[in-house]
Structures are given as C-alpha cells and as structure tokens.
C-alpha cells in the first residue's frame, strides 16, 4: 500500500545518533499526521547501530530495516532504500539528521504540492549560516562537488547536502540508471534528473548541530570520491548518459 512519504536513512558508524534520528522522524510523521514509512539501511555498519534499530522495531516503531554485513557505499544504500520505498514522496537524509525535520517538511510540501519533481537542500542559499556548523569532512566534500558541478552544467551551488527528495516519477525513471555506489552518487543523481527533464527545486537549509555523521573519512574516502566524480564527468563528455 502506497504511503504519503518515505524517508531513507543510511547508517554505518552511527550508533550514537540513529536512535534520536528515528525518534525525530517518527515524531514528525505523527505531528504532521502523515502516513509515512522510515527505511533505515545498514551499510555494513557497527553491531551497536544494528542493535539500536532492531530494538526500535521490537518496541513497535514503524521502521523498515535493511541490514547488510558488507559495506557497499552510501549511494548503494540510498538506492536500496528508495527501491524498497512506496511513498508518493521519497526523501533521503543522513543518519545525524543534519537539517532537521522542518527542512524535510519543506521538501515534502514542494513535491507533494506538485511544484517540483525533485528538490535538493542548498546550504549556500542560507548565506554563511548554512555551513557555519559544518565539520571539515563536510566542507571538503562540498568543495570537491562544487568544483565539478559547473563542468556538468548542473547550475546548483550545493549538490552535496545530505537531504534530497523526489516524487514517484523520478524514482521509477532515474533510480534504475544510477551507477555510482558511494558518496558521489548525488552528482550522478542530479545529472540524471536534469537530463530526464524533471522540474528541480531548491530549499535553503542551515546545518544543525544535531550530530556528526561518521560515514565519510577524509583520508580513506576522498580519493574514491574524486575518482567517482571524474568518472561521471568523463561519462557525460563521451555520451554515456545520452540515450536514456
């Protein structure tokens, strides 16, 4: 049965924040009187995080849990969760709920109200406040993505914020075409949404000090992230995404 909204949350080393995030999202569903589903995807993460989510489910929480022992990447996990979703509007966010539930509500309203097909959060639209609380990891990811976004003519000043939403048409058309499994999947996702001709909107967000996601390591993940972004750029230049 189709839900009004699905929210996807990938986790890895997030045992210290996931309980609060689950509670906040479920409270959001109740407060807004939404028929929603929360899908948590464990990407080969810690045993502690898995136990927390499993206990939430045992206590009767309306949470769908997908758990893997093998780490396959944030992009793979988000796609896995979206493919499981049934919402008229599907939104994904990070495990530390970096922009709160009010930003989720704004995205939901813009898509559910048929103003846009796809909406992304943009910290730059909030001026200096948008990145004020950002960790060095998030700032590096933001810088790398912004560097290449122009070459893909994406025309968005912030493509890496961990909050994006889409309607069912986007889910069905775009998600099967995603090939990037790790952090750079955001860029491929936005590129494909644009190439399909869907209506794209943005909302201003401010990074809140709710928690610190530990899924991205500057030392270990930055080379892969840059490699994946370059792969997307080259694929685009050579027409890989031309015949959709």
C-alpha positions in Angstrom: 0.0 0.0 0.0 1.4 3.4 -1.0 2.5 5.8 1.7 2.4 9.6 1.5 6.1 9.8 2.4 9.1 7.6 2.6 12.3 8.7 4.4 15.5 6.8 3.7 18.4 6.9 6.3 21.6 5.0 5.6 23.8 4.2 8.6 27.3 2.9 9.0 29.1 4.1 12.2 26.2 6.0 13.6 25.2 4.2 16.8 25.4 7.5 18.8 22.9 9.3 16.6 20.5 6.9 15.0 18.2 6.4 18.0 17.5 10.2 18.2 17.0 10.4 14.4 14.5 7.6 14.4 12.5 9.2 17.2 12.6 12.6 15.5 11.3 11.3 12.2 8.6 9.2 13.7 7.5 12.2 15.8 7.5 14.2 12.6 5.1 11.7 11.0 2.7 11.9 14.0 2.9 15.7 14.3 2.2 16.3 10.6 -0.4 13.5 10.5 1.4 11.8 7.7 1.1 8.2 6.6 4.8 7.6 6.4 7.5 5.0 6.4 11.1 5.2 7.7 13.6 2.9 6.0 16.9 2.5 7.7 19.7 0.8 5.7 22.7 -0.5 7.5 25.7 -0.4 5.1 27.9 -3.0 6.9 28.0 -0.8 10.0 28.6 -1.5 13.6 26.8 -4.1 15.7 25.8 -1.4 18.2 23.9 0.6 15.5 22.2 -2.6 14.3 21.0 -3.5 17.8 19.6 0.0 18.3 17.5 -0.1 15.2 16.4 -3.7 15.9 15.3 -2.7 19.4 13.3 0.2 18.0 11.5 -2.3 15.8 10.9 -4.7 18.7 9.3 -1.8 20.6 6.7 -1.3 17.9 8.2 1.5 15.9 7.1 1.8 12.3 10.6 1.2 10.9 11.7 -0.9 7.9 15.2 -2.2 8.4 17.6 -3.4 5.7 20.9 -4.7 7.0 24.0 -5.9 5.3 27.3 -7.1 6.7 29.2 -5.8 3.6 29.8 -2.1 3.1 28.8 -1.2 -0.4 28.6 2.6 -0.1 26.1 5.4 0.7 24.8 5.6 -2.8 24.1 1.9 -3.0 22.4 2.1 0.4 20.2 5.0 -0.5 19.2 3.4 -3.8 18.4 0.2 -2.0 16.2 2.0 0.4 14.5 4.0 -2.3 13.7 0.9 -4.3 12.0 -0.6 -1.2 10.0 2.6 -0.6 6.4 3.2 -1.5 5.9 6.9 -0.8 4.4 9.4 -3.1 7.3 11.5 -2.0 10.6 9.8 -1.1 13.3 11.8 0.8 16.7 10.7 1.9 18.9 12.2 4.6 22.0 11.5 6.7 22.0 9.5 9.9 22.6 12.5 12.0 19.5 14.3 10.6 21.7 17.3 9.8 18.9 19.7 8.6 16.2 18.6 11.0 12.6 17.7 10.2 11.4 21.2 9.2 13.5 21.0 6.1 12.1 17.6 5.3 8.6 19.1 5.7 9.5 21.9 3.2 10.8 19.4 0.6 7.7 17.2 1.1 5.3 20.2 0.6 7.0 21.3 -2.6 6.9 17.9 -4.2 3.5 16.8 -2.8 2.1 20.1 -4.0 3.4 19.4 -7.5 5.6 22.4 -7.5 8.7 20.3 -8.3 9.6 16.7 -9.1 12.9 16.8 -7.3 14.1 19.1 -4.5 17.6 19.4 -3.1 18.8 21.2 0.0 21.2 24.1 -0.6 23.3 25.5 2.3 24.6 28.4 0.2 21.1 29.8 0.0 21.3 30.5 3.7 24.5 32.5 3.4 27.3 32.0 5.9 24.9 30.4 8.4 24.4 27.4 6.0 27.9 25.9 6.5 28.7 27.5 9.9 28.4 24.3 11.9 29.9 22.0 9.2 32.7 19.6 10.0 35.9 19.7 7.9 34.7 16.4 6.3 31.5 18.1 5.0 33.4 21.2 3.9 35.8 19.1 1.8 33.0 17.1 0.2 31.2 20.4 -0.6 34.3 21.9 -2.1 35.1 18.8 -4.3 31.5 18.5 -5.6 31.2 22.2 -6.3 34.4 22.1 -8.3 33.0 19.6 -10.8 29.3 20.6 -10.7 30.0 23.5 -13.1 31.6 21.3 -15.7 28.4 19.2 -15.8 26.3 22.4 -16.1 24.2 21.4 -13.1 23.7 25.1 -12.1 23.3 24.4 -8.4 25.8 25.9 -5.9 25.4 23.0 -3.5 24.9 19.4 -4.7 26.4 17.6 -1.7 24.0 18.5 1.1 22.6 15.3 2.6 19.0 15.9 2.0 17.1 15.4 -1.2 13.6 14.4 -2.2 11.7 13.2 -5.3 8.3 12.1 -6.5 7.4 8.6 -7.8 8.1 9.5 -11.4 11.7 10.3 -10.6 12.1 7.2 -8.5 10.9 5.0 -11.4 12.8 6.7 -14.2 16.1 7.7 -12.6 17.0 5.2 -9.8 17.5 2.2 -12.2 20.1 4.3 -14.1 22.3 5.1 -11.0 25.7 3.5 -11.3 27.8 5.3 -8.6 27.6 3.4 -5.3 29.5 5.8 -2.9 29.4 9.4 -1.9 29.5 11.0 -5.4 26.1 9.4 -6.3 24.5 12.7 -5.5 26.1 14.3 -8.6 25.0 11.4 -10.9 21.5 11.6 -9.4 21.1 15.3 -10.1 22.6 15.0 -13.5 20.2 12.2 -14.5 17.2 14.1 -13.0 18.1 17.1 -15.2 18.7 15.0 -18.3 15.2 13.4 -17.9 13.8 16.9 -17.9 12.2 16.8 -14.4 11.5 20.0 -12.6 14.2 20.7 -10.0 13.8 23.0 -7.0 16.0 24.0 -4.0 15.3 25.0 -0.4 17.7 26.9 1.8 19.0 24.9 4.8 21.2 25.6 7.8 23.4 22.7 9.1 22.2 22.0 12.7 24.5 20.6 15.4 22.3 17.6 15.9 25.1 15.0 15.4 28.1 14.2 13.4 27.8 11.6 10.7 30.9 9.4 10.7 30.3 7.7 7.4 32.9 9.8 5.4 36.6 9.7 6.1 38.8 12.5 4.6 41.8 10.1 4.3 40.1 7.0 3.0 37.1 8.3 1.1 38.3 11.5 -0.6 40.3 9.7 -3.4 37.3 7.4 -4.2 35.0 10.4 -4.2 37.2 12.4 -6.6 37.6 9.3 -8.8 33.8 8.8 -9.0 33.2 12.5 -9.8 35.7 12.4 -12.6 34.1 9.2 -13.9 30.7 11.0 -14.1 32.3 13.9 -15.9 34.0 11.7 -18.4 30.9 9.6 -19.0 28.9 12.7 -19.6 31.5 14.1 -22.1 31.6 10.8 -24.0 27.7 10.4 -24.1 27.3 7.7 -21.6 24.1 9.4 -20.3 22.9 10.5 -23.7 20.4 7.7 -24.6 18.1 7.5 -21.6 
